[in-house]
Amino acid sequence: MKIEKTILNKEVEEISDSMIQFAQKLIQRRSDTGHEKETADAILEELKKLDFDEVFRDRTGNVIGILKGDGTEDAILFNCHMDQVDPGDLTAWEYDPFGGIIADGYIHGRGASDTKGTIATQIYAAALLKKLEIKLTRDLIFTFVVEEEPGDMWGAVRMWEDGLKDRKIAYCISGESTSMGIALGHRGRLEVQVISKGKNSHSSAPWLGINSVSKMAPMIEEIDKLSENMPEDGTFRASLSIINIECHPGFNCVVPDSCTVNIDYRFTVNETVDSILARFREIAEKLEMADPSAKYEVRVRSLEHTSYTGVQESAELNKPCFITDIENGYVQRTLKALSEVGQYPKTYFWDFGTDAAYIAKVLNIPTIGYSPAEEIYCHSPKDRINIELMKKALEGYVAICVEIAGK
């Protein structure tokens, strides 16, 4: 099935004002991780208003809207997240981060590029399919998850386990930023914790204690050296960054008895959790041999989650590496559909990590990214989304659905 491009262009123009207004509405609702309720409520209301065939919120607070097909083929999954990072220093913003202000062809505000602008685009692609009365062979499942930003995929895991695990899904399109390109995967992400153990004493008599911060200093030097010799696999090169350091108790004239460093380790196809931890444990063993008073623990960091609905659970910060084959049939049909509306996207790999890793690697569902949002604006005080790219992506999403799911 194919839609005449001139007809599609006309329909996109007619519906785009509603899409833009909805994107503004989402940006105007602050949704820090764990506090997505207002945004979730707005999405639920919009899905119902647009007459999705099935709309629900799971126990963790994820929102799902479904356009029903005839069931002759397995579903297509669309995925975005509702949470956004903190705006940081408000004086760094030209526009109110929660204003949803339109200026210079963009909608401005925190979360515009990650992923509220794309949420609006995906939802209105579904609305346009309904308006065009496109008959579907597959269900189109639109998912908007909580708590993506921490990086452990917990919201996506709960989405699957609580609401979708009995569904048959053939293909997934993530709405993470791609600047209209097609992302085929990314490196894995493991957050490693190294803890140095010391002994408390009054800081006026440090010789009575063992300073865990001092013991961490040579570890940091070794980690910096490690970053200069990282594995490569032909597609990806691993990297690491020390992203946090803290000690306990850290106040009141006390020599600290523990110091914790968190390391963001981006890993390649061939690395495993065990192999990565082994690199840090080898350093720890070397330092302990050189200094018998030094003691270290190496582990994967776990994060405690409490969703806005009250669900509590711990999850390790471990996100797998994944690559989707460009020759996959669904990817090829996606590229074909986009070419028919005049889009010839680059294919590439994200630098950052996404919930797509869970869908692709754990659930074994072929997954790509396609989005009007631009990576350069994510998490920055210039956060914004280009309105013309939203219109092009709206057209692209409709073309993809018609190609893969249209009767």
TAJOQUI-V424825 format. One record per residue. OMEGA is omega in whole degrees, -180 to 180 (* if undefined). Layout:
# TAJOQUI-V424825
omega:OMEGA
omega:OMEGA
This chain:
# TAJOQUI-V424825
omega:-178
omega:176
omega:177
omega:-174
omega:-179
omega:177
omega:180
omega:178
omega:-179
omega:-179
omega:178
omega:180
omega:-177
omega:-175
omega:-170
omega:178
omega:178
omega:178
omega:-179
omega:179
omega:179
omega:176
omega:177
omega:-180
omega:180
omega:-179
omega:-179
omega:178
omega:-179
omega:-176
omega:172
omega:-179
omega:-178
omega:-178
omega:-174
omega:-170
omega:-178
omega:178
omega:178
omega:179
omega:-180
omega:179
omega:177
omega:180
omega:-178
omega:179
omega:179
omega:179
omega:-178
omega:171
omega:170
omega:-175
omega:-180
omega:-179
omega:176
omega:175
omega:180
omega:-172
omega:-180
omega:178
omega:174
omega:-179
omega:-178
omega:174
omega:-174
omega:165
omega:-174
omega:169
omega:-179
omega:175
omega:-179
omega:177
omega:-178
omega:-170
omega:168
omega:-179
omega:171
omega:-174
omega:171
omega:176
omega:-175
omega:-177
omega:177
omega:179
omega:178
omega:-180
omega:180
omega:-177
omega:-175
omega:179
omega:179
omega:-176
omega:173
omega:-179
omega:177
omega:-177
omega:177
omega:179
omega:-176
omega:-174
omega:176
omega:178
omega:175
omega:177
omega:-179
omega:163
omega:-173
omega:173
omega:-179
omega:-180
omega:-179
omega:-179
omega:-169
omega:-1
omega:-171
omega:176
omega:179
omega:175
omega:180
omega:-178
omega:180
omega:-179
omega:-179
omega:169
omega:177
omega:179
omega:180
omega:176
omega:178
omega:-179
omega:-180
omega:179
omega:178
omega:176
omega:-172
omega:172
omega:-176
omega:167
omega:170
omega:-173
omega:-178
omega:-173
omega:-178
omega:-165
omega:176
omega:162
omega:173
omega:-170
omega:179
omega:172
omega:-179
omega:174
omega:-173
omega:179
omega:179
omega:177
omega:180
omega:177
omega:-178
omega:-175
omega:-174
omega:-173
omega:-170
omega:-170
omega:178
omega:179
omega:175
omega:-175
omega:-175
omega:-166
omega:179
omega:173
omega:178
omega:178
omega:175
omega:-172
omega:175
omega:-178
omega:180
omega:174
omega:175
omega:178
omega:-175
omega:178
omega:178
omega:175
omega:172
omega:176
omega:176
omega:175
omega:-177
omega:173
omega:171
omega:-177
omega:173
omega:-177
omega:178
omega:-180
omega:180
omega:165
omega:173
omega:-176
omega:173
omega:178
omega:-174
omega:179
omega:178
omega:-179
omega:173
omega:-173
omega:-177
omega:178
omega:177
omega:179
omega:179
omega:-176
omega:179
omega:176
omega:179
omega:177
omega:-180
omega:178
omega:177
omega:177
omega:180
omega:-177
omega:-180
omega:-178
omega:-174
omega:-178
omega:173
omega:-179
omega:-178
omega:176
omega:-176
omega:168
omega:180
omega:175
omega:175
omega:177
omega:170
omega:-172
omega:179
omega:173
omega:178
omega:179
omega:-180
omega:2
omega:174
omega:179
omega:170
omega:171
omega:-179
omega:171
omega:-174
omega:-179
omega:173
omega:177
omega:-175
omega:175
omega:175
omega:-178
omega:174
omega:-177
omega:177
omega:-169
omega:-173
omega:-178
omega:-171
omega:-179
omega:177
omega:176
omega:-178
omega:-178
omega:179
omega:179
omega:-180
omega:179
omega:-180
omega:179
omega:176
omega:176
omega:-179
omega:-180
omega:179
omega:-179
omega:178
omega:177
omega:-179
omega:-178
omega:-176
omega:179
omega:180
omega:178
omega:-177
omega:171
omega:178
omega:-178
omega:171
omega:179
omega:172
omega:-179
omega:177
omega:180
omega:166
omega:-178
omega:-180
omega:175
omega:177
omega:178
omega:-179
omega:-179
omega:176
omega:179
omega:177
omega:179
omega:-177
omega:-178
omega:-174
omega:170
omega:175
omega:175
omega:173
omega:-177
omega:180
omega:180
omega:176
omega:-175
omega:-180
omega:177
omega:180
omega:178
omega:174
omega:180
omega:178
omega:-179
omega:-179
omega:179
omega:-179
omega:173
omega:173
omega:179
omega:-180
omega:-171
omega:170
omega:171
omega:-172
omega:177
omega:176
omega:168
omega:-176
omega:179
omega:-176
omega:172
omega:177
omega:180
omega:178
omega:-177
omega:-177
omega:-170
omega:-177
omega:-179
omega:179
omega:176
omega:178
omega:-170
omega:173
omega:168
omega:175
omega:-171
omega:174
omega:-177
omega:-177
omega:-174
omega:-174
omega:-179
omega:-177
omega:175
omega:-178
omega:177
omega:173
omega:-178
omega:-175
omega:174
omega:-176
omega:-175
omega:179
omega:177
omega:175
omega:179
omega:179
omega:179
omega:175
omega:177
omega:-180
omega:179
omega:179
omega:-180
omega:179
omega:-178
omega:180
omega:-179
omega:-172
omega:-174
omega:-178
omega:177
omega:*
